[in-house]
Amino acid sequence: MTYGPGSLGQAGEAGVLREVFAALGDPVSPDVLVGPGDDTALLRVRRGAVLATTDTMVRGRDWLDEWSSATDVGIKVVTQNLADLASMGGVGTGLLVSLVADPGLPLAWARELTAAIGGAAGRSGVPVLGGDLSSAPSGVVMVSVTALGELGDGVTRPVLRAGARAGDLLAVSGQLGRSGTGWLLLRQGVLSARSDPEAVALEHHRRPVTDLQRGPEAARAGATAMLDVSDGLVRDADRLARASLVRLELDDDALRSMATALVPAADLADAVTQVLSGGEEHELLATFPPGCVPDGWTVIGRTADADAVDADARQGPGVWLDGDKLDPAQGGWDHFGG
Amino acid sequence: MTYGPGSLGQAGEAGVLREVFAALGDPVSPDVLVGPGDDTALLRVRRGAVLATTDTMVRGRDWLDEWSSATDVGIKVVTQNLADLASMGGVGTGLLVSLVADPGLPLAWARELTAAIGGAAGRSGVPVLGGDLSSAPSGVVMVSVTALGELGDGVTRPVLRAGARAGDLLAVSGQLGRSGTGWLLLRQGVLSARSDPEAVALEHHRRPVTDLQRGPEAARAGATAMLDVSDGLVRDADRLARASLVRLELDDDALRSMATALVPAADLADAVTQVLSGGEEHELLATFPPGCVPDGWTVIGRTADADAVDADARQGPGVWLDGDKLDPAQGGWDHFGG
């Protein structure tokens, strides 16, 4: 089989490794004892344990080429992974990058992707340790990142989803609903912003950037539970509530004021929906004892005792708003749309 | 969109996580400080550094459903990753598993896959730390594993590709050509073995199993360079030769006797070709100082000084057989068929 000029297939594996993976840059950290080019990487671990997570983006499911550039995809896949580390109170120490692609994919697209991944990782001080390259059937492009990390300075244990206690405050590290609103705009054919809120929404959907320091900061401040908002506030808060066996009561006013900031990128009703259910926000959601919420976090609710521990019970752990228990299946992103 | 009964799409994300990822089993290692179900895993690291590698299998490229069961795929993807760790002198300490699949994929297939991954990992004493689930366009099924590890007992430093010295012996941990011969048989429509050599070849192609202890054993014995044979002997030996700036001279008699063991699964000429170029063998290839080759390894060549360090020169580093320099592009597997 032959492939067109400038495609991965024409360059061959060695050419792709040389031209595309080189764009990831050489790891500069002294903790990378063995970097790309051997069978595995070897990374120094300073604190006795390593955090590990993985996230994948698939063309046609997680992005559309009409809406997102290779740079957008590269930045987003790095943020997705590093936000997972941050939500444990961790910081990144290394990435592995896998590209699985149709050999007809333009080399230029792949090079832009890996340059963006290398750039985003580098800005966060995280070296790329290595990767893998596989060919895929026609049309398929998939990028998968594994992030390794350690607990941040002064963080003595990971912050889990379980751990919230009755009386804690629920807070978020930044504005919610941006990515969801950006996605709504793209679905409406708005590819270029006509207002500042549209610009913010489109940018955060295409290439979300989270302040990763917020994770270790929350851990040091005494966060009792934490995760990052990847599948929507209600769905992710419900996970935290069920893991902690508590009831989370959202504050209508706080959420409404977040929604207001999104107007006119969306009308208020849609903006509220996106604050509640927009996925891929990658801001951190955490519970704190009263008086412990760090500056810059927004309190959006509180924790109460679940009346029963049966996760399916009407009165059991879950997320509540204005006296109603919210159904996570009605507000969030399900990868298999069940 | 609706999906058929028994598909991933019908089960929905929570159902898939419950029914498919549960088959991976709970990690039983005391070193798993945080296991599946949180934003990241947390794994204890006892020796100050972690090995990390990743490998992906894609339906239609790395396997065909007509030839390989879900169990085959699960075993193979685990071996691929753990052999990479072994080839550094390491042992596995944890796996992350990503499944990226068409929502129309039968749950039963996915469950068989993850059960096989959990089983293969468990037999090697390696816990599954977590994973990721993503949907993909119609027809796509891809499984990606990241393996973490540490240097084995008594191994003080990783064995790299660079490090072979003139005068070393080149040895392999097991029989080569089995997987390649199995692939030839499948291409010829032979799905069931008619002789013991065919059974060995088909089995090793579908579900290769490598003695992972051979890696740390080689490291302790003083191996100067090592990798696993994933893309074919000539291609992988060439990588070792170039990284070490040496010339590897293969021993015709040793290779011919390996080929003979494959007859009648292949005729002798095809068997020689598969010994030289068959990929996915996952046996370990290493150089040792004379007198240091461990029992059970087969010496298949020796190392000589490269006459020049220019990698492109006729007399530079590379692989030689019977006075001829072998072209790695002519003997091995290129993921992008360039």
Chai-1 contact restraints between the chains, C-beta under 6 A:
chainA,res_idxA,chainB,res_idxB,connection_type,confidence,min_distance_angstrom,max_distance_angstrom,comment,restraint_id
A,L8,B,F336,contact,1.0,0.0,6.0,A-B,restraint_1
A,G9,B,F336,contact,1.0,0.0,6.0,A-B,restraint_2
A,A11,B,G338,contact,1.0,0.0,6.0,A-B,restraint_3
A,G12,B,D334,contact,1.0,0.0,6.0,A-B,restraint_4
A,G12,B,F336,contact,1.0,0.0,6.0,A-B,restraint_5
A,G12,B,G338,contact,1.0,0.0,6.0,A-B,restraint_6
A,E13,B,D334,contact,1.0,0.0,6.0,A-B,restraint_7
A,E13,B,H335,contact,1.0,0.0,6.0,A-B,restraint_8
A,E13,B,F336,contact,1.0,0.0,6.0,A-B,restraint_9
A,V16,B,F336,contact,1.0,0.0,6.0,A-B,restraint_10
A,L33,B,A49,contact,1.0,0.0,6.0,A-B,restraint_11
A,V34,B,P158,contact,1.0,0.0,6.0,A-B,restraint_12
A,D38,B,L160,contact,1.0,0.0,6.0,A-B,restraint_13
A,D38,B,R161,contact,1.0,0.0,6.0,A-B,restraint_14
A,D39,B,D84,contact,1.0,0.0,6.0,A-B,restraint_15
A,D39,B,S87,contact,1.0,0.0,6.0,A-B,restraint_16
A,D39,B,M88,contact,1.0,0.0,6.0,A-B,restraint_17
A,D39,B,L227,contact,1.0,0.0,6.0,A-B,restraint_18
A,T40,B,L51,contact,1.0,0.0,6.0,A-B,restraint_19
A,T40,B,T53,contact,1.0,0.0,6.0,A-B,restraint_20
A,T40,B,D84,contact,1.0,0.0,6.0,A-B,restraint_21
A,T40,B,L85,contact,1.0,0.0,6.0,A-B,restraint_22
A,T40,B,M88,contact,1.0,0.0,6.0,A-B,restraint_23
A,A41,B,A52,contact,1.0,0.0,6.0,A-B,restraint_24
A,L42,B,A49,contact,1.0,0.0,6.0,A-B,restraint_25
A,L42,B,L51,contact,1.0,0.0,6.0,A-B,restraint_26
A,L42,B,P158,contact,1.0,0.0,6.0,A-B,restraint_27
A,L43,B,V50,contact,1.0,0.0,6.0,A-B,restraint_28
A,R44,B,A49,contact,1.0,0.0,6.0,A-B,restraint_29
A,V45,B,V45,contact,1.0,0.0,6.0,A-B,restraint_30
A,V45,B,A49,contact,1.0,0.0,6.0,A-B,restraint_31
A,V45,B,V50,contact,1.0,0.0,6.0,A-B,restraint_32
A,A49,B,L33,contact,1.0,0.0,6.0,A-B,restraint_33
A,A49,B,L42,contact,1.0,0.0,6.0,A-B,restraint_34
A,A49,B,R44,contact,1.0,0.0,6.0,A-B,restraint_35
A,A49,B,V45,contact,1.0,0.0,6.0,A-B,restraint_36
A,V50,B,L43,contact,1.0,0.0,6.0,A-B,restraint_37
A,V50,B,V45,contact,1.0,0.0,6.0,A-B,restraint_38
A,V50,B,V50,contact,1.0,0.0,6.0,A-B,restraint_39
A,L51,B,T40,contact,1.0,0.0,6.0,A-B,restraint_40
A,L51,B,L42,contact,1.0,0.0,6.0,A-B,restraint_41
A,A52,B,A41,contact,1.0,0.0,6.0,A-B,restraint_42
A,A52,B,L96,contact,1.0,0.0,6.0,A-B,restraint_43
A,A52,B,L129,contact,1.0,0.0,6.0,A-B,restraint_44
A,T53,B,T40,contact,1.0,0.0,6.0,A-B,restraint_45
A,T54,B,L96,contact,1.0,0.0,6.0,A-B,restraint_46
A,T54,B,S98,contact,1.0,0.0,6.0,A-B,restraint_47
A,T54,B,D132,contact,1.0,0.0,6.0,A-B,restraint_48
A,T54,B,T146,contact,1.0,0.0,6.0,A-B,restraint_49
A,D55,B,D132,contact,1.0,0.0,6.0,A-B,restraint_50
A,T56,B,S98,contact,1.0,0.0,6.0,A-B,restraint_51
A,T56,B,V100,contact,1.0,0.0,6.0,A-B,restraint_52
A,T56,B,D132,contact,1.0,0.0,6.0,A-B,restraint_53
A,T56,B,S134,contact,1.0,0.0,6.0,A-B,restraint_54
A,V58,B,V100,contact,1.0,0.0,6.0,A-B,restraint_55
A,V58,B,S134,contact,1.0,0.0,6.0,A-B,restraint_56
A,V58,B,A136,contact,1.0,0.0,6.0,A-B,restraint_57
A,G60,B,P137,contact,1.0,0.0,6.0,A-B,restraint_58
A,R61,B,S135,contact,1.0,0.0,6.0,A-B,restraint_59
A,D84,B,D39,contact,1.0,0.0,6.0,A-B,restraint_60
A,D84,B,T40,contact,1.0,0.0,6.0,A-B,restraint_61
A,L85,B,T40,contact,1.0,0.0,6.0,A-B,restraint_62
A,S87,B,D39,contact,1.0,0.0,6.0,A-B,restraint_63
A,M88,B,D39,contact,1.0,0.0,6.0,A-B,restraint_64
A,M88,B,T40,contact,1.0,0.0,6.0,A-B,restraint_65
A,L96,B,A52,contact,1.0,0.0,6.0,A-B,restraint_66
A,L96,B,T54,contact,1.0,0.0,6.0,A-B,restraint_67
A,S98,B,T54,contact,1.0,0.0,6.0,A-B,restraint_68
A,S98,B,T56,contact,1.0,0.0,6.0,A-B,restraint_69
A,S98,B,S144,contact,1.0,0.0,6.0,A-B,restraint_70
A,V100,B,T56,contact,1.0,0.0,6.0,A-B,restraint_71
A,V100,B,V58,contact,1.0,0.0,6.0,A-B,restraint_72
A,P103,B,F336,contact,1.0,0.0,6.0,A-B,restraint_73
A,L129,B,A52,contact,1.0,0.0,6.0,A-B,restraint_74
A,D132,B,T54,contact,1.0,0.0,6.0,A-B,restraint_75
A,D132,B,D55,contact,1.0,0.0,6.0,A-B,restraint_76
A,D132,B,T56,contact,1.0,0.0,6.0,A-B,restraint_77
A,L133,B,H335,contact,1.0,0.0,6.0,A-B,restraint_78
A,S134,B,T56,contact,1.0,0.0,6.0,A-B,restraint_79
A,S134,B,V58,contact,1.0,0.0,6.0,A-B,restraint_80
A,S134,B,H335,contact,1.0,0.0,6.0,A-B,restraint_81
A,S135,B,R61,contact,1.0,0.0,6.0,A-B,restraint_82
A,S135,B,H335,contact,1.0,0.0,6.0,A-B,restraint_83
A,S135,B,F336,contact,1.0,0.0,6.0,A-B,restraint_84
A,A136,B,V58,contact,1.0,0.0,6.0,A-B,restraint_85
A,P137,B,G60,contact,1.0,0.0,6.0,A-B,restraint_86
A,V140,B,V140,contact,1.0,0.0,6.0,A-B,restraint_87
A,S144,B,S98,contact,1.0,0.0,6.0,A-B,restraint_88
A,S144,B,S144,contact,1.0,0.0,6.0,A-B,restraint_89
A,T146,B,T54,contact,1.0,0.0,6.0,A-B,restraint_90
A,T146,B,T146,contact,1.0,0.0,6.0,A-B,restraint_91
A,P158,B,V34,contact,1.0,0.0,6.0,A-B,restraint_92
A,P158,B,L42,contact,1.0,0.0,6.0,A-B,restraint_93
A,L160,B,D38,contact,1.0,0.0,6.0,A-B,restraint_94
A,R161,B,D38,contact,1.0,0.0,6.0,A-B,restraint_95
A,L227,B,D39,contact,1.0,0.0,6.0,A-B,restraint_96
A,D334,B,G12,contact,1.0,0.0,6.0,A-B,restraint_97
A,D334,B,E13,contact,1.0,0.0,6.0,A-B,restraint_98
A,H335,B,E13,contact,1.0,0.0,6.0,A-B,restraint_99
A,H335,B,L133,contact,1.0,0.0,6.0,A-B,restraint_100
A,H335,B,S134,contact,1.0,0.0,6.0,A-B,restraint_101
A,H335,B,S135,contact,1.0,0.0,6.0,A-B,restraint_102
A,F336,B,L8,contact,1.0,0.0,6.0,A-B,restraint_103
A,F336,B,G9,contact,1.0,0.0,6.0,A-B,restraint_104
A,F336,B,G12,contact,1.0,0.0,6.0,A-B,restraint_105
A,F336,B,E13,contact,1.0,0.0,6.0,A-B,restraint_106
A,F336,B,V16,contact,1.0,0.0,6.0,A-B,restraint_107
A,F336,B,P103,contact,1.0,0.0,6.0,A-B,restraint_108
A,F336,B,S135,contact,1.0,0.0,6.0,A-B,restraint_109
A,G338,B,G12,contact,1.0,0.0,6.0,A-B,restraint_110
